Amino acid sequence: MTRTVPSTDPANHPAVARLPGWLLMPGLAWLGIFFFIPLLLVLVISFAARGTYGGVEWTFSLTSYANLIDPLYLTIFVRSLTLAVATTALCLLLGFPMAYYMARTPLRWQAIWLLMIMIPFWTNFLVRTYAWMFILRTEGLMNTLLMDVGLIASPIEILYSDVAVLIGLVYGYLPFMVLPLYAALARLDFSVVEAAWDLYASGWGVFWRVVLPLTKPGVIAGCILVCIPSLGAFITPDLLGGAKTMMVGNLIQHEYLVVRDWPFGSAISFVLMGVVLLGMMGYLKVEGVWRERI
């Protein structure tokens, strides 16, 4: 007599199947009112014309999108993309060893390390960025300490540069890389890693062929959580980069609040969203092809 094994898929559970569809309504209503409708309004504004004294003239125009071809704005897009990719790479290089160490420590110490990772979120991000201005400025803490120990003879000018912006972005978004990596590594069966060592795999081979593939979802989640907000950041480049380093987020803020060219600011916003969506779609397509070949 054959025995039927019950399905372990949560979607097939009878209690889940009986859930009423109206449970979706509050969340969908919230997204519709506070996300989709404003997004649609910004899209409409991007095809309007700028008024004589700012604001919007409701006449159809593609001028805002045509202005994006200007080399000045293309340079800002390239700088933003470069800093976002560099921030993601540095966060991954710094966060993976940290998350690996956290996952290998006893549970009591893991809770302590998680608390240490979360402590910066208890302070406003703007305040923490101002603290980095105090550290990096010419008369700041870093230059003072380096000059006191004799490592440098004159202050290093880091503040108001791309390097300062990169430092601020890495500091601000490093926890967003560590947390998903830690979640992936905490679920990793380290007996598989020990088996790879027993089979005489090298350290790089163990990492590249065992650890990294098994923690790939955490790596992808961390890269997305870091790259996307870094691409649209404006507080960090505004304070640490000054007028020398403008990113797309600063450009959007400048067009809306200073120049009052709302159509152009809306066009920049949608192009930025398009770049992010194309990048995500391209990754998903490559990932799907890679899985089919495997």
C-alpha positions as CSV (number, residue, x, y, z in Angstrom):
1,M,0.0,0.0,0.0
2,T,1.5,3.3,-1.1
3,R,1.6,6.1,1.4
4,T,1.0,9.7,0.3
5,V,3.5,12.2,1.6
6,P,1.9,15.6,2.3
7,S,3.2,18.6,0.4
8,T,5.5,20.8,2.3
9,D,4.8,23.8,0.1
10,P,3.2,26.6,2.3
11,A,1.1,27.7,-0.6
12,N,-0.7,24.3,-0.7
13,H,-1.7,24.5,3.0
14,P,-5.5,24.5,3.4
15,A,-5.4,27.4,5.8
16,V,-3.4,29.5,3.2
17,A,-5.7,28.5,0.4
18,R,-8.7,29.8,2.4
19,L,-7.2,33.3,3.0
20,P,-9.5,36.0,1.6
21,G,-8.2,38.2,-1.1
22,W,-9.3,41.4,0.7
23,L,-6.3,41.0,3.0
24,L,-4.3,42.5,0.1
25,M,-6.4,45.6,-0.1
26,P,-4.8,47.7,2.7
27,G,-1.3,47.2,1.4
28,L,-2.4,47.8,-2.2
29,A,-4.3,50.9,-1.3
30,W,-1.3,52.3,0.6
31,L,1.0,51.7,-2.4
32,G,-1.5,53.1,-4.8
33,I,-2.1,56.3,-2.9
34,F,1.4,57.1,-1.7
35,F,3.5,55.4,-4.4
36,F,1.9,54.8,-7.8
37,I,-0.2,57.9,-8.0
38,P,2.7,60.3,-7.1
39,L,4.9,58.3,-9.5
40,L,2.4,58.8,-12.3
41,L,2.2,62.5,-11.5
42,V,6.0,62.8,-11.7
43,L,5.9,60.9,-15.1
44,V,3.3,63.4,-16.4
45,I,5.3,66.4,-15.2
46,S,8.5,65.1,-17.0
47,F,6.7,65.6,-20.3
48,A,5.6,69.1,-19.4
49,A,7.5,72.4,-19.9
50,R,9.1,74.6,-17.4
51,G,7.3,77.8,-16.6
52,T,8.8,81.2,-17.0
53,Y,9.4,81.7,-13.3
54,G,9.7,78.0,-12.5
55,G,7.0,75.4,-11.9
56,V,5.2,73.6,-14.7
57,E,3.5,74.7,-17.9
58,W,1.0,71.9,-19.0
59,T,2.2,71.7,-22.6
60,F,3.7,68.6,-24.0
61,S,7.5,68.8,-24.4
62,L,10.4,66.4,-24.7
63,T,13.0,69.2,-23.9
64,S,13.7,67.8,-20.5
65,Y,14.7,64.4,-21.9
66,A,16.7,66.0,-24.7
67,N,18.7,68.0,-22.2
68,L,20.0,64.8,-20.6
69,I,22.3,64.3,-23.6
70,D,24.3,67.3,-22.5
71,P,27.9,66.1,-21.5
72,L,27.6,67.9,-18.2
73,Y,24.7,65.7,-17.1
74,L,26.2,62.6,-18.6
75,T,29.3,63.2,-16.5
76,I,27.2,63.4,-13.4
77,F,25.5,60.1,-14.3
78,V,28.9,58.4,-14.9
79,R,30.3,59.7,-11.6
80,S,27.2,58.5,-9.7
81,L,27.4,55.0,-11.3
82,T,31.2,54.8,-10.6
83,L,30.8,55.8,-7.0
84,A,27.8,53.4,-6.5
85,V,29.8,50.4,-8.0
86,A,32.9,51.3,-6.0
87,T,30.8,51.6,-2.8
88,T,29.2,48.2,-3.4
89,A,32.5,46.5,-4.1
90,L,34.2,48.0,-1.0
91,C,31.2,47.1,1.2
92,L,31.3,43.5,-0.2
93,L,35.1,43.2,0.5
94,L,34.7,44.6,4.0
95,G,31.4,43.0,4.9
96,F,32.0,39.4,3.8
97,P,34.8,38.7,6.2
98,M,32.9,40.4,9.0
99,A,29.7,38.5,8.3
100,Y,31.7,35.2,8.1
101,Y,33.3,35.9,11.4
102,M,30.0,36.7,13.0
103,A,28.4,33.5,11.6
104,R,31.2,31.4,13.1
105,T,31.1,32.8,16.6
106,P,28.9,31.4,19.4
107,L,25.2,32.5,19.4
108,R,25.8,34.8,22.4
109,W,28.5,36.7,20.6
110,Q,26.5,36.8,17.4
111,A,23.8,38.7,19.2
112,I,26.4,41.2,20.5
113,W,27.9,41.6,17.0
114,L,24.4,42.2,15.5
115,L,23.8,44.8,18.2
116,M,27.1,46.6,17.3
117,I,26.1,46.6,13.6
118,M,22.7,48.1,14.5
119,I,23.9,50.8,16.9
120,P,24.7,53.4,14.1
121,F,21.0,53.3,13.1
122,W,20.2,54.7,16.5
123,T,21.7,58.1,15.4
124,N,20.4,60.2,12.6
125,F,22.2,59.7,9.3
126,L,22.7,63.5,8.9
127,V,24.4,63.7,12.3
128,R,26.7,60.9,11.5
129,T,27.6,62.5,8.2
130,Y,28.5,65.8,10.0
131,A,30.7,63.7,12.3
132,W,32.7,62.5,9.2
133,M,33.1,66.2,8.2
134,F,34.8,66.7,11.6
135,I,37.0,63.7,11.1
136,L,38.1,64.4,7.5
137,R,38.5,68.2,7.4
138,T,42.0,69.7,7.2
139,E,42.0,70.5,10.9
140,G,40.0,67.4,11.8
141,L,40.7,64.4,13.9
142,M,42.4,62.3,11.3
143,N,44.9,64.9,10.1
144,T,45.6,65.9,13.7
145,L,46.4,62.4,14.8
146,L,48.6,61.7,11.7
147,M,50.6,64.8,12.2
148,D,51.0,64.2,15.9
149,V,52.5,60.7,15.3
150,G,54.7,62.2,12.5
151,L,53.2,60.2,9.6
152,I,52.5,63.4,7.6
153,A,54.0,66.8,7.6
154,S,51.0,68.7,6.3
155,P,47.3,68.1,6.4
156,I,45.8,65.8,3.7
157,E,42.9,67.4,1.8
158,I,40.3,64.7,1.7
159,L,37.1,66.5,2.5
160,Y,35.1,67.8,-0.5
161,S,36.4,65.1,-2.8
162,D,35.2,61.9,-4.4
163,V,37.3,60.0,-1.8
164,A,35.4,61.6,1.0
165,V,32.1,60.8,-0.6
166,L,33.2,57.2,-1.1
167,I,34.2,56.9,2.6
168,G,30.9,58.3,3.7
169,L,28.9,56.0,1.4
170,V,30.8,52.9,2.5
171,Y,30.3,53.9,6.2
172,G,26.6,54.5,5.7
173,Y,25.7,51.4,3.7
174,L,28.1,48.8,5.1
175,P,25.5,47.4,7.5
176,F,23.1,46.9,4.6
177,M,25.7,44.5,3.1
178,V,26.7,42.8,6.4
179,L,23.2,41.9,7.5
180,P,22.0,39.8,4.4
181,L,25.5,38.2,4.2
182,Y,25.3,37.2,7.8
183,A,21.8,35.8,7.3
184,A,23.1,33.7,4.4
185,L,26.2,32.5,6.2
186,A,24.3,31.7,9.4
187,R,22.3,29.1,7.3
188,L,25.4,27.7,5.7
189,D,26.2,24.1,6.6
190,F,29.8,24.4,7.5
191,S,30.3,20.7,7.4
192,V,30.3,21.1,3.6
193,V,33.2,23.5,4.0
194,E,35.0,21.1,6.2
195,A,34.5,18.4,3.6
196,A,36.1,20.6,1.0
197,W,39.1,21.0,3.2
198,D,39.3,17.3,3.8
199,L,39.3,16.8,0.0
200,Y,42.4,19.0,-0.2
201,A,40.8,22.0,-1.7
202,S,42.8,25.2,-1.5
203,G,41.5,28.2,0.5
204,W,40.5,30.1,-2.6
205,G,38.9,26.9,-4.0
206,V,36.8,26.5,-0.9
207,F,35.6,30.1,-1.0
208,W,35.0,30.3,-4.8
209,R,33.4,26.8,-5.3
210,V,31.7,26.2,-2.0
211,V,31.1,29.2,0.2
212,L,30.3,31.8,-2.4
213,P,27.8,29.7,-4.4
214,L,25.9,28.7,-1.2
215,T,25.8,32.3,0.0
216,K,25.0,33.9,-3.4
217,P,21.4,35.0,-2.4
218,G,22.9,37.1,0.5
219,V,25.6,38.6,-1.8
220,I,23.0,39.6,-4.4
221,A,20.6,41.0,-1.7
222,G,23.5,43.0,-0.1
223,C,24.7,44.4,-3.5
224,I,21.2,45.5,-4.4
225,L,20.6,47.1,-0.9
226,V,23.9,49.1,-1.3
227,C,24.1,49.9,-4.9
228,I,20.6,51.3,-5.5
229,P,20.6,53.8,-2.6
230,S,24.2,54.8,-3.3
231,L,23.3,55.6,-6.8
232,G,20.6,58.1,-5.6
233,A,22.4,59.4,-2.5
234,F,22.4,63.2,-2.0
235,I,23.1,63.9,1.6
236,T,26.5,62.3,1.7
237,P,27.8,63.9,-1.6
238,D,26.3,67.2,-0.6
239,L,28.1,67.4,2.7
240,L,31.3,65.5,2.1
241,G,31.7,66.3,-1.6
242,G,30.6,69.9,-1.5
243,A,30.3,71.7,-4.9
244,K,33.1,69.5,-6.4
245,T,31.2,66.2,-6.3
246,M,27.6,66.2,-7.6
247,M,25.7,63.0,-8.0
248,V,22.3,62.3,-9.6
249,G,20.5,62.7,-6.3
250,N,22.1,66.2,-5.8
251,L,21.1,67.1,-9.4
252,I,17.5,66.1,-8.8
253,Q,17.4,68.1,-5.6
254,H,19.0,71.1,-7.3
255,E,16.5,71.1,-10.2
256,Y,13.5,70.8,-7.9
257,L,14.4,73.2,-5.1
258,V,16.9,75.6,-6.5
259,V,16.3,76.0,-10.3
260,R,12.6,75.0,-9.9
261,D,12.7,73.1,-13.2
262,W,10.3,70.4,-12.1
263,P,10.0,68.7,-15.6
264,F,13.8,68.3,-15.9
265,G,14.0,67.0,-12.3
266,S,11.2,64.5,-13.1
267,A,12.9,63.4,-16.3
268,I,16.2,62.8,-14.4
269,S,14.3,60.8,-11.8
270,F,12.7,58.5,-14.4
271,V,15.9,58.0,-16.3
272,L,17.6,57.0,-13.0
273,M,14.8,54.5,-12.4
274,G,15.1,53.2,-15.9
275,V,18.9,52.6,-15.4
276,V,18.2,50.7,-12.2
277,L,15.4,48.6,-13.8
278,L,17.5,47.8,-16.9
279,G,20.4,46.7,-14.7
280,M,18.1,44.4,-12.6
281,M,16.4,43.0,-15.8
282,G,19.8,42.4,-17.4
283,Y,21.1,40.6,-14.3
284,L,17.9,38.4,-14.1
285,K,18.3,37.5,-17.8
286,V,22.0,36.5,-17.4
287,E,21.2,34.6,-14.3
288,G,18.4,32.7,-16.0
289,V,20.7,31.8,-19.0
290,W,23.4,30.7,-16.5
291,R,21.0,28.4,-14.7
292,E,19.7,26.9,-17.9
293,R,23.3,26.0,-18.9
294,I,23.9,24.3,-15.6
